[in-house]
Amino acid sequence: MVPRTGTRRVRRSMLPVTLVASLTLLATGCVPGTDGSQAGGAAGAGSTAVPDPARAGNVTLTVWDQETRGGTNGEIEQLNKEFEKKYPNVRIKRVSRSFSDLKTTLKLAISGNNPPDVVQANQGYPDMVSFVQAGLLAPLDTYAGIYDWNTRYPTTLLNLNRVSTDGHHFGTGRLYGISQTGEFVGIYYNKDVLAKAGVQPPKTWADFTTSLGTLKQRGELPIQFGNLDKYPAIHTFGVLQDQLGGAQARDTVLGRGQGFDNAYTKDAAATLSDWVKKGYLPKGANGLGYDDAAKKFTGGDGAYLITGTWLQADLKKPMGGKLGLIPPPPAKTDATPMTTGGQGLAWSITSRSHHPEVAAAYLDFITNPHASDVMTEHGVLPALLDRAAAKIDPESSEGQMIAGWRRLTAGDGLVPYLDYATPSFYDTTSKALQDLIAGNSDPEEFAASLQKDYGGFMKKQRDNSAGSK
């Protein structure tokens, strides 16, 4: 899971344009079907009846997820128990793995002789598209009609879980998953550490960048950061690139942009490299684990932590009122904030599930309005904000998270994760960033490595499209 110095504004694609209207509805809670009514009413002409798991006999539903952290683990555990209570004939066999472990083991699991019924699949080419190409995931379009997902979710969010019928593109075609959470990469801050250094919580990008030097001079680690797990640097770099590239960076991830051999990508890489040289990040950050860095931050080692809203509940538990959170403020004072984010991993049904209708009922249950309230109560950001969000203290970190989500979605300020861009882009980008942080490459070499992967894949896509005509 992944921020403007460009001299020319690239025309936005249709998908980002629709983000303004669709996600404004999402953020304000004005999406049809989110008023607490039961999902799964009349699904339209040609739809079938809503499946009843109670009539499925004794069922063991095997579910693989990556919700291992306090807040997300808590809400999934609660919803699983509620589902089993509602359907006593169903037992949920849950296998929970970290994001990194899930990425490395999921394909083998779903292609084996006894695949799970429900899995969380990362969107984009590396995972979801490759799974669809291999025939490992079941299309969900019929269930989307039965359960009214097509009206409950904005089209833009559903589109990010779609794969074209030829298997060459994501963002269009058949639906292969539905997401439970919303998320964005923000700047967490420790109020006590800032106060000790005489620094106010930043309101502008200049405030933030200026404070880094001040904090360093006054004996504080400016940014806590651990990149042993490889993906954290993608998020940190994404924030910098989004500040400089904005909508152009988004178009590139979606396969409609100019690529990565450009000024804003190199400038973002130069900034990250400069942070390392100036000691704004911990020494040996490539050898420090993501969770270890988070623990150091909660213990007062580091003024800022740049990461996603999925970590909010875990940070809040030990820090309480000392924790603050803001979306990265725009580099230009009159500009819209932009950052990496969108929605959590898709919940998908495997193509060889023995209980696809029970699995579909489970997906609906963990994404319905009640589930959104449960997520909010556990400090988790739902993709669709519902009743409980209105009760959150706006001054708390949870309130800041919700306000940031509303602002970003209303202002079309979300850029998809960089690793969506090509089938191999996660590996390419994570390695290139480790090299950059270690001082083994420079911004020019970094940008060239990303462009080589991206440019080769785009050429292959064009050749495939030309061959199909």
Residue pairs with C-beta under 8 A, 6 or more apart in sequence:
1 99
1 122
1 183
1 231
1 235
1 308
1 310
1 340
1 344
1 345
1 417
2 185
2 234
2 235
2 237
2 238
2 253
2 340
2 415
2 416
2 417
2 418
2 419
3 238
3 239
3 240
3 241
3 242
3 243
3 244
3 245
3 246
3 249
3 268
3 328
3 338
3 339
3 340
3 415
4 243
4 244
4 245
4 246
4 264
4 331
4 332
4 335
5 244
5 263
5 264
5 267
6 244
6 245
6 246
6 248
6 262
6 263
6 264
7 263
9 247
9 248
10 247
10 248
10 251
10 257
10 258
12 247
12 250
12 251
13 251
13 254
13 256
15 156
15 159
15 171
15 254
16 247
16 250
16 251
16 254
16 412
17 412
18 155
18 156
19 156
19 409
19 412
19 414
20 410
20 411
20 412
22 154
22 155
22 156
22 157
23 154
23 156
23 157
23 409
23 410
23 412
23 414
24 409
24 410
25 31
25 154
26 153
26 154
26 157
26 182
26 383
26 384
26 385
26 409
27 385
27 405
27 406
27 408
27 409
27 410
28 385
28 406
28 410
29 384
29 385
29 386
29 389
29 390
31 151
31 152
31 153
31 154
31 384
32 151
32 152
33 39
33 148
33 151
33 152
33 369
34 152
34 369
34 372
34 384
34 385
34 386
35 369
36 369
36 370
36 386
36 387
37 369
38 368
39 147
39 148
39 149
39 152
39 364
39 368
39 369
40 50
40 146
40 147
40 148
40 364
41 148
43 50
43 145
43 146
43 147
43 148
44 145
46 145
47 142
47 145
47 146
48 142
48 146
49 146
50 146
50 147
50 361
51 146
51 357
51 358
51 360
51 361
52 361
53 59
53 87
53 89
53 90
53 357
53 358
53 361
53 362
54 87
54 89
56 89
56 90
56 355
56 357
56 358
57 89
58 89
58 91
59 89
59 90
59 91
59 355
59 358
60 90
60 91
60 92
60 93
61 90
61 91
61 92
61 93
61 117
61 118
61 355
61 358
61 359
61 362
62 93
62 95
62 116
62 117
62 118
63 80
63 92
63 93
63 94
63 95
63 116
63 117
63 118
63 119
63 362
64 95
64 96
64 97
64 102
64 106
64 109
64 116
64 118
64 119
64 120
65 76
65 94
65 95
65 96
65 97
65 102
65 119
65 120
65 347
66 96
66 97
66 98
66 99
66 101
66 102
66 120
66 345
67 73
67 75
67 76
67 96
67 120
68 96
68 97
68 98
69 310
69 311
69 313
69 314
70 313
70 314
70 317
71 310
71 312
71 313
71 314
71 378
71 379
71 380
72 181
72 310
72 313
72 378
72 380
73 96
74 313
74 378
75 371
75 374
75 375
75 377
75 378
75 380
76 94
76 96
76 366
78 374
78 378
79 365
79 366
79 371
79 374
80 92
80 94
82 365
83 90
83 92
83 362
83 365
83 366
84 90
84 91
84 92
86 365
87 358
87 361
90 358
92 362
95 116
97 105
99 231
100 229
100 230
100 231
102 120
103 122
103 126
103 127
103 426
106 119
106 121
106 127
107 127
107 130
107 131
107 134
107 136
109 115
109 116
109 119
110 116
110 119
110 131
110 136
110 137
110 350
111 134
111 136
115 136
115 350
115 352
115 353
116 350
116 353
117 349
117 350
117 353
117 354
117 355
117 356
117 358
117 359
118 347
118 348
118 349
118 350
118 353
118 359
118 362
118 363
119 347
119 348
119 350
120 344
120 345
120 346
120 347
120 348
121 127
121 128
121 131
121 137
121 176
121 177
121 345
121 346
121 348
122 128
122 345
122 346
122 419
123 160
123 161
123 170
123 177
123 345
123 346
123 416
123 417
123 420
124 170
124 416
124 417
124 419
124 420
124 421
125 170
125 420
125 421
125 422
125 423
125 425
125 457
126 419
126 420
126 422
126 423
126 424
126 425
126 426
128 137
128 161
128 163
128 170
128 176
128 177
128 346
128 348
129 163
129 167
129 169
129 170
129 423
130 423
131 137
131 176
131 348
132 163
132 167
132 176
133 167
135 351
136 350
136 351
137 176
137 177
137 348
137 349
137 350
137 351
138 176
138 348
138 349
138 350
138 351
138 353
138 356
139 174
139 175
139 176
140 149
140 174
140 175
140 176
140 177
140 178
140 348
140 349
140 360
140 363
141 174
141 175
143 149
143 360
143 363
143 364
144 150
144 158
144 175
144 178
146 360
147 360
147 364
149 158
149 175
149 178
149 364
149 367
150 158
152 384
153 178
153 383
153 384
157 179
157 342
157 343
157 383
158 175
158 178
159 171
159 172
160 170
160 171
160 179
160 342
160 343
160 416
161 175
161 176
161 177
161 178
161 179
161 346
162 170
162 171
162 172
162 173
162 174
162 175
162 176
163 169
163 170
163 173
163 174
163 176
164 170
164 172
164 173
165 173
165 174
166 464
166 468
168 461
168 464
168 465
169 255
169 461
170 420
171 254
176 346
176 348
177 345
177 346
177 347
177 348
178 346
178 347
178 363
178 367
179 343
179 344
179 345
179 346
179 347
179 367
179 383
180 344
180 347
180 366
180 367
180 371
180 375
180 382
180 383
181 310
181 343
181 344
181 375
181 380
181 381
181 382
181 383
182 309
182 341
182 342
182 343
182 344
182 381
182 382
182 383
182 384
182 405
182 409
183 308
183 309
183 310
183 341
183 342
183 343
183 344
183 381
184 308
184 309
184 327
184 339
184 340
184 341
184 342
184 404
184 405
184 408
184 414
185 235
185 238
185 239
185 306
185 307
185 308
185 309
185 328
185 339
185 340
185 341
186 306
186 307
186 308
186 309
186 325
186 326
186 327
186 328
186 339
186 401
186 404
187 202
187 208
187 239
187 304
187 305
187 306
187 325
187 326
187 327
187 328
188 297
188 304
188 305
188 306
188 307
188 311
188 315
188 323
188 324
188 325
188 397
189 201
189 202
189 303
189 304
189 305
189 323
189 324
189 325
189 326
190 297
190 300
190 302
190 303
190 304
190 319
190 322
190 323
190 324
191 201
191 321
191 322
191 323
191 324
192 300
192 322
193 215
193 220
193 300
193 302
193 303
194 200
194 201
194 211
194 215
194 303
196 218
196 220
197 214
197 215
197 218
197 219
197 220
197 303
198 214
198 218
199 211
199 214
199 215
199 303
200 207
201 324
201 326
202 208
202 211
202 326
202 329
203 329
204 329
204 330
204 333
205 243
205 328
205 329
205 330
205 331
206 331
207 329
208 304
208 328
208 329
211 222
211 303
212 222
212 223
212 275
212 278
212 280
213 222
213 278
215 221
215 222
215 303
216 222
216 278
216 279
216 280
220 302
220 303
221 282
221 301
221 302
221 303
222 275
222 280
222 281
222 302
222 303
222 304
223 275
223 280
223 281
223 302
223 303
223 304
223 305
223 306
224 282
224 293
224 294
224 296
224 297
224 301
224 302
224 304
224 305
225 232
225 236
225 281
225 282
225 285
225 288
225 293
225 302
225 305
225 306
226 232
226 282
226 285
226 288
226 289
226 290
226 291
226 292
226 293
226 294
226 296
227 233
227 285
227 286
227 288
227 290
227 433
227 434
227 437
228 286
228 287
228 288
228 289
228 290
228 292
229 289
229 290
230 430
230 431
230 433
230 434
231 290
231 419
231 426
231 430
232 290
232 293
232 307
233 272
233 430
233 433
233 434
233 437
234 417
234 418
234 419
234 426
234 429
234 430
234 433
235 306
235 307
235 308
235 340
236 272
236 306
237 268
237 269
237 272
237 418
237 429
237 433
238 249
238 339
238 340
238 415
238 417
238 418
239 306
239 328
239 339
239 340
240 268
240 271
240 272
241 249
241 264
241 265
241 268
241 418
242 249
242 328
242 338
242 339
242 340
242 415
243 268
243 328
243 330
243 331
243 338
244 263
244 264
244 267
244 268
244 331
245 252
245 262
245 264
245 265
245 268
246 338
246 415
247 338
247 412
248 257
248 258
248 262
248 264
249 257
249 264
249 415
250 257
250 414
250 415
250 416
251 257
251 258
252 258
252 259
252 260
252 421
252 454
253 415
253 416
253 417
253 418
253 420
253 421
254 416
254 420
255 421
255 458
255 461
259 451
259 454
259 455
259 458
260 447
260 450
260 451
260 454
261 447
261 448
261 451
261 455
262 447
265 446
265 447
265 450
266 443
266 444
266 446
266 447
267 443
269 436
269 443
269 446
269 447
270 443
272 433
272 436
272 437
273 436
273 437
273 439
273 442
273 443
275 281
276 285
276 437
276 439
281 437
282 288
282 293
282 296
282 302
285 293
285 437
286 434
286 437
286 438
290 307
293 302
293 305
294 305
294 307
294 311
294 314
294 315
296 302
297 305
297 315
298 315
298 318
298 319
299 318
305 315
306 328
308 341
309 325
309 341
309 381
309 401
309 405
310 344
310 380
310 381
312 325
312 379
312 380
312 381
312 397
312 398
312 401
313 378
313 379
313 380
315 323
315 397
316 323
316 379
316 397
316 398
321 396
323 397
324 397
324 400
325 397
325 400
325 401
325 404
326 400
326 404
327 337
327 339
327 404
327 407
327 408
327 413
328 337
328 338
328 339
329 337
330 336
330 337
330 338
336 411
336 412
336 413
337 404
337 407
337 408
337 411
337 413
338 408
338 413
338 414
338 415
339 408
339 413
339 414
339 415
340 414
340 415
340 416
340 417
340 418
341 408
341 414
341 415
342 414
342 416
342 417
343 383
344 383
347 363
347 366
347 367
349 356
349 359
349 360
349 363
353 359
365 371
367 383
367 384
369 384
369 386
369 387
371 382
372 382
372 383
372 384
372 385
372 386
372 388
372 389
373 386
373 387
373 388
375 381
375 382
376 382
376 385
376 386
376 388
376 389
376 392
376 398
377 388
379 398
381 401
381 402
381 405
382 389
385 402
385 405
385 406
389 402
392 398
392 399
392 402
393 399
394 400
394 402
394 403
407 413
408 414
418 425
418 429
419 425
419 426
419 429
421 454
421 457
422 428
422 453
422 454
422 457
423 457
424 453
424 457
425 450
425 453
425 454
425 457
428 449
428 450
428 453
429 450
431 449
432 441
432 446
432 449
432 450
433 446
435 441
435 445
435 446
436 442
436 443
436 446
441 449
